[in-house]
Amino acid sequence: MIRACLPVGSWYGGWGVAGYALLRELSAMTQVQYLGGPLDPRSVHEPLDFELCRSLMPPGVTPTTRPAGGRFDGPVFQSTLDNDLKPWRPDIRGDFNLGYTFFEQDLRVIQHAAAAHRNFDAMAAGCAWCAEKLREAGFPKTTVVLQGVDEQIFFPMTAARQYFRDRFVVFSGGKLELRKGQDLVIRAFSVLQQRHRDVLLVNMWTNPWRESLATMSGSPHIRMVPHRDDWGAFITALLSANGVNVAGVLTLGRYPNSTAARIYHNSDVGLFPNRCEGGTNLVLCEYMACGKPAIASFNSGHIDILTDANSIPLRTQPPVTISDKDGPCGRWNEPSLDETIERLEWAYNHRDDLNRIGRQAGQDMSKLTWRKAAAEFYALLTQQPPTQHPL
C-alpha cells in the first residue's frame, strides 16, 4: 500500500489540482491510503473528487479529521513545503519516503538540502531545472516527473469559439506576483491596446497570499497600487495606473479548474512571461492542451515543454538575482519587455500561424497526462520499471 500526503483541491491551478489528479490515477493502479486532510468541501468542492478522497482515508477517519501520523510499512509519498524541502506531514514516515517538490528560490534550497536527506530517501522534481538545482545542492537521488493535464477537460476544440468573436483576446493566468511576470503582461498589453482597438485582456490573477502579491512592488515595469479587498476593483486600479484602458479588460476571480478550459477556448493567445517556474506551469500546460498558442518565457520549468513549433518562446532574458528581506534567494531570468511586445504584435498579425502553433501545442500536451505521471511515481515508489504500467 502507498500512503500519500498531498494537498488536494478543485480550484484553478496549483498543488490541489495536482494532488487530486495523482491520487485518482495512483488509486486506479494500486492500493492507496490518503493521509492528508482534513478535507474541506470549500477546497474539494467537486462531489466526485471529494468522494474519492474520502474513500481513500483510513478506516474510521472522517473527512473533517486529520489522519493520525506515525510510522508505516511500505512507501510514503509526500509533497514538500516549497523552498524549505520539508515534508508536508513530517509526523508521517514509511519504509521508503519519496518527496515531490517544486521550488523557485534555488539559493534557499542549497541551505535546506541536508534536512531533505534526513526526511526523504529520494526526491521527484517537477522539472529538469529543479532536479538540476537539487543535485547541485547535494541531493543526487532526484528524478524528474512532469505534471500532467486532465485530458477529459483540456483538449482542442474544432468548433468556432462562442464569445469575443470580434476581438483579439489575450489570456494571462497565474497568481499575481513578480515571479509570474504579470507586470510584463500589463506593459505589453498597454502597447498592443494603443495600436489596436479590438484587443481584449482576460486575466485570472487571483492571489490570496499577500506576501507574494507584495513582490510585485519590485517590478521594474509598473507602479503597484495599494491592495483592496475587492479583487476586481484592485485589478482595475492597478491596470488604470499603468496605462491600460480597462474597457478592454475582463478580470476573472477564483474559478474551479474544470471551468478554465472554456475560458481558454475563447481566447487567441496566452501570454506567460514568467521569470521562474519550479514546474512546467500547470496553467500554461492546460492552456496549450486546449490547442491554444502561448507566448512564454523559455526558462526554468517552461523549457521542458516549449518548442519553436508548439509555442512562441521568449528567449531574450538575462539572468537576475532575486532577493527578499533575508537576502539573495533565487537566480531567475528577466524576460525582455521589448521582445514580449514584439511577439505579441506578431501574434496579432499572424492568425494563421497561431492556429498552426496551437494545433502542435495540443498534440504535444496530449502526451503529458496525469496517468503517465502516476505511472512514473508508481515505479519510483515500488522501485519497479515504469514499463510495467503502460500508458
ChimeraX attribute file (.defattr): number of C-alpha atoms within 10 A of each C-alpha:
attribute: neighborCount
match mode: 1-to-1
recipient: residues
	/A:1	15
	/A:2	22
	/A:3	25
	/A:4	24
	/A:5	24
	/A:6	25
	/A:7	21
	/A:8	26
	/A:9	28
	/A:10	26
	/A:11	21
	/A:12	21
	/A:13	21
	/A:14	18
	/A:15	18
	/A:16	18
	/A:17	22
	/A:18	22
	/A:19	20
	/A:20	21
	/A:21	25
	/A:22	23
	/A:23	23
	/A:24	19
	/A:25	18
	/A:26	22
	/A:27	19
	/A:28	12
	/A:29	13
	/A:30	11
	/A:31	11
	/A:32	20
	/A:33	21
	/A:34	21
	/A:35	25
	/A:36	23
	/A:37	19
	/A:38	17
	/A:39	21
	/A:40	14
	/A:41	15
	/A:42	10
	/A:43	15
	/A:44	21
	/A:45	15
	/A:46	15
	/A:47	10
	/A:48	10
	/A:49	18
	/A:50	20
	/A:51	12
	/A:52	15
	/A:53	23
	/A:54	20
	/A:55	15
	/A:56	19
	/A:57	24
	/A:58	15
	/A:59	10
	/A:60	8
	/A:61	16
	/A:62	15
	/A:63	18
	/A:64	12
	/A:65	14
	/A:66	14
	/A:67	18
	/A:68	11
	/A:69	13
	/A:70	10
	/A:71	11
	/A:72	15
	/A:73	12
	/A:74	15
	/A:75	20
	/A:76	25
	/A:77	28
	/A:78	29
	/A:79	23
	/A:80	24
	/A:81	16
	/A:82	18
	/A:83	21
	/A:84	18
	/A:85	26
	/A:86	21
	/A:87	25
	/A:88	17
	/A:89	16
	/A:90	13
	/A:91	10
	/A:92	21
	/A:93	23
	/A:94	18
	/A:95	11
	/A:96	19
	/A:97	20
	/A:98	25
	/A:99	24
	/A:100	24
	/A:101	27
	/A:102	24
	/A:103	24
	/A:104	24
	/A:105	23
	/A:106	21
	/A:107	19
	/A:108	19
	/A:109	24
	/A:110	19
	/A:111	13
	/A:112	16
	/A:113	20
	/A:114	14
	/A:115	13
	/A:116	21
	/A:117	16
	/A:118	9
	/A:119	17
	/A:120	24
	/A:121	16
	/A:122	19
	/A:123	28
	/A:124	25
	/A:125	24
	/A:126	24
	/A:127	27
	/A:128	22
	/A:129	25
	/A:130	27
	/A:131	24
	/A:132	16
	/A:133	21
	/A:134	25
	/A:135	15
	/A:136	14
	/A:137	18
	/A:138	13
	/A:139	20
	/A:140	15
	/A:141	14
	/A:142	21
	/A:143	22
	/A:144	20
	/A:145	22
	/A:146	25
	/A:147	23
	/A:148	23
	/A:149	28
	/A:150	18
	/A:151	18
	/A:152	7
	/A:153	16
	/A:154	25
	/A:155	22
	/A:156	21
	/A:157	15
	/A:158	8
	/A:159	7
	/A:160	9
	/A:161	15
	/A:162	9
	/A:163	13
	/A:164	14
	/A:165	12
	/A:166	9
	/A:167	15
	/A:168	20
	/A:169	24
	/A:170	24
	/A:171	23
	/A:172	25
	/A:173	21
	/A:174	23
	/A:175	21
	/A:176	24
	/A:177	24
	/A:178	21
	/A:179	24
	/A:180	22
	/A:181	24
	/A:182	27
	/A:183	28
	/A:184	26
	/A:185	25
	/A:186	21
	/A:187	21
	/A:188	23
	/A:189	24
	/A:190	21
	/A:191	17
	/A:192	20
	/A:193	18
	/A:194	12
	/A:195	11
	/A:196	12
	/A:197	11
	/A:198	13
	/A:199	20
	/A:200	25
	/A:201	26
	/A:202	21
	/A:203	22
	/A:204	21
	/A:205	20
	/A:206	21
	/A:207	16
	/A:208	12
	/A:209	11
	/A:210	11
	/A:211	10
	/A:212	14
	/A:213	17
	/A:214	16
	/A:215	15
	/A:216	22
	/A:217	16
	/A:218	14
	/A:219	16
	/A:220	10
	/A:221	17
	/A:222	19
	/A:223	14
	/A:224	18
	/A:225	17
	/A:226	9
	/A:227	15
	/A:228	11
	/A:229	7
	/A:230	8
	/A:231	18
	/A:232	15
	/A:233	12
	/A:234	15
	/A:235	22
	/A:236	17
	/A:237	18
	/A:238	21
	/A:239	21
	/A:240	15
	/A:241	14
	/A:242	17
	/A:243	16
	/A:244	23
	/A:245	16
	/A:246	17
	/A:247	9
	/A:248	16
	/A:249	18
	/A:250	16
	/A:251	16
	/A:252	16
	/A:253	12
	/A:254	13
	/A:255	14
	/A:256	16
	/A:257	18
	/A:258	16
	/A:259	13
	/A:260	19
	/A:261	18
	/A:262	16
	/A:263	16
	/A:264	25
	/A:265	23
	/A:266	20
	/A:267	23
	/A:268	24
	/A:269	28
	/A:270	25
	/A:271	26
	/A:272	27
	/A:273	29
	/A:274	28
	/A:275	24
	/A:276	26
	/A:277	25
	/A:278	23
	/A:279	25
	/A:280	24
	/A:281	24
	/A:282	21
	/A:283	19
	/A:284	24
	/A:285	25
	/A:286	27
	/A:287	30
	/A:288	33
	/A:289	30
	/A:290	25
	/A:291	29
	/A:292	31
	/A:293	30
	/A:294	30
	/A:295	21
	/A:296	24
	/A:297	30
	/A:298	26
	/A:299	25
	/A:300	22
	/A:301	23
	/A:302	25
	/A:303	18
	/A:304	16
	/A:305	20
	/A:306	24
	/A:307	16
	/A:308	8
	/A:309	15
	/A:310	25
	/A:311	25
	/A:312	25
	/A:313	23
	/A:314	21
	/A:315	16
	/A:316	16
	/A:317	18
	/A:318	10
	/A:319	13
	/A:320	12
	/A:321	12
	/A:322	16
	/A:323	13
	/A:324	9
	/A:325	6
	/A:326	6
	/A:327	10
	/A:328	14
	/A:329	19
	/A:330	19
	/A:331	17
	/A:332	22
	/A:333	23
	/A:334	22
	/A:335	23
	/A:336	17
	/A:337	19
	/A:338	13
	/A:339	16
	/A:340	27
	/A:341	19
	/A:342	16
	/A:343	19
	/A:344	23
	/A:345	17
	/A:346	14
	/A:347	21
	/A:348	18
	/A:349	11
	/A:350	10
	/A:351	14
	/A:352	10
	/A:353	13
	/A:354	23
	/A:355	16
	/A:356	16
	/A:357	22
	/A:358	26
	/A:359	21
	/A:360	21
	/A:361	27
	/A:362	24
	/A:363	17
	/A:364	19
	/A:365	23
	/A:366	22
	/A:367	15
	/A:368	20
	/A:369	18
	/A:370	22
	/A:371	25
	/A:372	22
	/A:373	21
	/A:374	26
	/A:375	23
	/A:376	22
	/A:377	22
	/A:378	22
	/A:379	15
	/A:380	20
	/A:381	19
	/A:382	14
	/A:383	11
	/A:384	13
	/A:385	12
	/A:386	17
	/A:387	10
	/A:388	10
	/A:389	15
	/A:390	8
	/A:391	11
